[in-house]
Each structure stands twice: as structure tokens, then as C-alpha cells.
Amino acid sequence: NQMGMFGNYGGDKAMTVFSGNHNFGIGNPVQYDPHVQYDPLVQYDPQKCRKLGQKYLTDIRSYLRDKPTFIHLVDKGFAIDNTVKDSELEELKRKIFKLASQQPYWGEQIPTTWFLLEQQLIKLRDAGMKVVARSAVEELNKEGTVQIKGKEELDLFLKYLHETGTIIYFNIDVLRDNIILDPKWLIDALKLLINAHPNLPESPAKNESQSDSPAENESQSDNPNGAIGQKWRDFKDKGILSPELVDAIWTKEKHPQLHANKDHLLLIMKQFNIIAKPRTFSENGENKEENYFLSPCMLRQESPREVISPVQDQRMVSTPVLCYIFRGKYLPPPIFHRLIASCITRWPVAKKKETSENLIFCGCCVFDVDLFHRLTLYCRSHIVFARITRMVIDEVKTLDAKLCTRVRKFISLNLNKITSYLSQNLQYGMSVQCPPSQDDDNEFDISPLFDIWFAEEGHAQDAPITPEHMYHARLSVTLVTVCGNAMREVLRTQVPASCIDIYQAILANKGKLTGRFGRPLLNLNQINLVFPQGKKMGTLDQFDISLLYILIRNVSAVQTPKTGWGNDPQDQPRDTSLGASVERIRSFRNQVTGHSADGKISKQEFEDYWKKFKAVIQDIENVIGGQMCSQELERQKRQVISIYEAC
């Protein structure tokens, strides 16, 4: 989620525009109209405007504080107004300059020949030229008093200008023949295309007197406005960009340079994965290109539930869902849009049987990988999901494992290219979603889930995690979340009679915990967490299992277990006291995470630990009441887990 803010404070007018919430997650798009306040009588007051701007920035941070995108905010915001002299704008310039000067390439020298040729290109741009042929640049270089020598150095020079934003140039295939001198012109061209809103009337409905003969109705149906209007609606609603619509928007009369260079501009859009030419299977099974483009970023229709729901049809067999989980719970929408565009160039978009409409939606697309296998690729929040299904034919109920592996490799390769191009900080991990099971004995048997997606090379070479790693990861997450929450509830509810709440009890024992009256019970990091200088005491949600154990043992009203603190509880007969349950969780934590040498646990060990977790949680809830932890434990049985998020 993001909140936008714009300000206009100048002369005798003051206007603020504060946009509504816009959901940047991929799925059902929601857009609210901005709320505009306008008062022509308000005089410009720099101090008041500065305070107002800072208030907006504070509100934005407060709104995003609990959102995944909060970690991506910079440390300081800048409230900019439209005055001639704006101290905030100058400070923003200094900030940008400081960040730029910290880049590794800052201060590197460039050849004088590069600078001279760059000035020549800038002169062409200032004269109104938008696109220049590479051959013309080579001629300019030859005419100079000093020249760039060789094709390799010229390629390096053009790459340098491209990466610094001076030009747009791709040294690949047919794109290398032309250079865009004005990047803003390209942006304006794309904006004109994507934001096109021709005021075209709807095609008139057919009346009773209208003939069914194409010849008789030729004059009525041959309506350019009506035909283009429908193509415009197809673009807005279905993401279908036709050559006719491109010609109607980039017209020769209004935009001669756009019209003259439209083929190159469309190739650039393909390079940026803004559009992609879909493919289709011919009658003989040949995979060929269509004569139109698809633009995933234009789609607004949410995918029907049945498209992404687990396959229930017994005539279909499906892979487990492969999950690409982005770190930081943040996935920019352009990542998924570009991935869909890449897949469109590889496989035909599947069509709905009843209407022959493309099965492509906002945040979801279905592809015909071949005549028998379909790939469903969809995104929710920060996770990209992939599933392949196959129609059962002649009692064959298995999928082509090698095909599934090739699909996974293609998706991973393109996702790596896209993320590395957009940001070096975008990282993701792969996991396999555990399907619901009807048989408790096989509930956690996840070994076969990897085989179909990693058939060619086995687990060791390419799979991000082995089944043993997965078992260990699931136990680790359950310990930190479910068992940790159970210990928090124990500490929260078991308050000594002399204290109002557990926080008062912790403060009353500050000297004991910090070592003021002897050996400290907490280490330095724990002391800073519980008793931060100049700040309020930390909350229980910030405390890990080790810290919770110390506080329960030394501050709460929990009684000492029969075998004493620090010892394994008695099992025969079973000690079900709170103290014994806390000791068991401490022991689980040491065995599973604290003393693990390789981060692996076998299936049998996993099942044994899970039963122990369930018994301990039940013992705790039998004493303090509630069922939240038990319910959370059940929910985590089928939760998707990424290995790096777990560890």
C-alpha cells in the first residue's frame, strides 16, 4: 500500500492533494479518487506549509508502519512546495548528490572522446531529433578531430550513455540499429499509448430493419471510429494491443516521429516486457505468433476463483504448487507483469473453452505448455505460485516430469533476469506448498513433492531445500511462533500477587535481572531489549524463547517443576504443570535449533516432535485456558514455508 501526496503552495493560492489508498499488491485492483482541498483565499505561509508537509509525511509513515513496504522507506522525507526558494528542495538535492557520490563508479574518469561525441548527440537531441541510426553515430564519430576507436569501444560508450540515462540503446538484434536520444520522449510515447482515452461512441446496436447480409451492411459496419473504439476497449479491459490501435494513437498527422519509429518503439516495449506477442497452437500443433500484443500491466479483471483453486476434477492431475517467496514480504507488481510477458513469448495463453477468451487476468495467467499440459501462474502478496495440470488420457495419470522441470527452469531464469535488472536487493526463495491430506499418516510426507519439479538433476544440485531441510524449517518456525506465543501467554497470565501486571513484575526485578545485586541473569542484548535507555520497556512480542524462559523462571508466578528448573520434566507419570511445559519447550528449542549440526530432521523425527509440540500446547491451555495456540498449530500443518524465512 502507498499513500501519495502533492503540494501546491504559491502566491495567493494554497492547494493540497492527498490521494487515497492504492493497493500495489497484485490481485483485485482498488483505486480511490483523490481528495482535493482548495482555498484561493489562503495566503502562502512558509512555516505553516512546512508544518503541514511534515504532518503529511508523519501520517504516511504511520499508515505504512505495519505494512511490508515500511522497511523500504528512506530515513527522511521531504515536503516540497512550489516556491522559487525552497530549503527542502535544496536539502533533497544535497541528499541525492550524497547518495550518488557513494556509488562505486563515482569519480571514475571517462575518455575525452566520449565526452565530445556525447555533446554531438545532445546537440541532435536539442535540435528536435528523437531517434538516430547507429550508422549516423558512427559517421559523427569519424568526423570528429579525436575519435572513439573500434566497434567495441563505441559499444561501451553507448552502454555508458544508456546506463546513465542519457540515451536508450540496446545492443541486441534489430534494436542495435537505432538509438533513442531523448528518454523522456519514449516515456511520453508510452504514456500516450497506455493512457489513451479516445472519446469514441459505442457501436450502435443492430435494429430490426438491419440486414444480416455483410454486403448490405458494409457501409454501416465499416465505421473506423466504431472499430477502433472496440479495439481500445479490448486494450483497456483485456490488455490486447492491436496494430490498428497503435496506428490510431500514434497518428502520422499528430505524432509524425512516433509514427515513423513505431516499429522500433514496439520492440523497445517488448524489451522492457511491457508488451509481448502471444503464441498459439495451429491445427498441426505448431507454436506460432499471433498478430497482436498482450500487455499484462493493463489488466484489471481479477482472476476467477476456479482458475487458481486446487484442481478437484478427477479427470485432471496436478503438480504441487511451486512457490517463489520474496524476502521482506515485498514484490513490486512490475516483477510479475514482466514474468508473465516473458512466458507469453514462450507458450500460448490458454483460452476459455466456452468463449475462446484469453485466460489472462490481473495477477494470473494460464498457459498451454503443450497440447496436454497447462501452466497456471499467479501472484498473491509477495508470493508467485506455479502449478501444472494435465488431462488424464488413456488412464495415464502422471505428468511429464522433465517438462515440469523445464518450465520451472524457464520461470526461474526469467525471474532472475527481471529481479537483477530492476533491483539488486530483490531476493526470493523457492518452496513447495504442502497439499491438504486425507490421511494423517502421510500428512507430512513431502519427498515426492520435489521430484516432479526437480526431475532432471535431483534435489542436491538445484532444489533450494531437501525434504529433511523442510522438516527442520517447519519445526523451527513452529517453535518460534506457536511455542513462543504459548510461553508469552504463560508469562502474561502468571503474574505475582504483589504486581498489577507482568511488566510491573519485570520492573520490580530489574536489579536482579541486570546484575545490580549480583551476577546478571540477562546478557547485554537482552538487557537493552527489556530495559532500553530512554525508552519504554520492550513488549513480550519482542522477546524470544530464551528470554521468555528466564523471565518465567525468575519473575512470574509459575511454580518450579517437580524435577527442578533446567532439568528435563518428569514423563512417568507426566508432569503437566506450567513449569514442566516451559521446560519442555526450552528443551525442544535446544534440540531442534540450538544444537542442530546440519539443519536437517528426518520425517519420523519430525512427526515425533510435532506430537510432542501438540501435547505441550494442550497442557498449557488446560491450565491457562484458550485455544489460540492449538488452532495456530493446526494451521501451520499446511503453511507454505521458505527456507530462508524459516531460518
Secondary structure, 3 states (H helix, E strand, C coil): CECCEEEEEECCEEEEEECCCECCCCCCCCECCCEEEEECCCCCCHHHHHHHHHHHHHHHHHHHCCCHHHHHCCCCCCCCCCCCCCHHHHHHHHHHHHHHHCCCCCCCCCCHHHHHHHHHHHHHHHCCCCEEEHHHHHHHHHHCCCCCCHHHHHHHHHHHHHHCCCCECCCCHHHHHEEECCHHHHHHHHHHHHCCCCCCCCCCCCCCCCCCCCCCCHHHHCCHHHHHHHHHHHHHHHCEECHHHHHHHCCCCCCHHHHHCHHHHHHHHHHCCCCECCEEECCCCCEEECCCEECHHHCCCECCHHHHCCCCCCCEEECCCEEEEEHHHCCCHHHHHHHHHHHHCCCCECECCCCCCECEEECEEEEECCCCEEEEEEEECCEEEEEEEEECECCECCCCHHHHHHHHHHHHHHHHHHHHHHCCCCCEEEEECCCCCCCHHHCCCCHHHHHCCCCCCHHHHHCCCCHHHHHHHHHHHHHHHHHHHHHHHHHHHCCCCCCCCHHHHHHHCHHHHHCCCCCCCCCHHHHHHHCCCCCCCCCHHHCCHHHHHHHHHHCCCCCCCCCCCCCCCCECCECCCHHHHHHHHHHHHHHHHHCCCCCCCCHHHHHHHHHHHHHHHHHHHHHHCCCHHHHHHHHHHHCCCCHHHHC
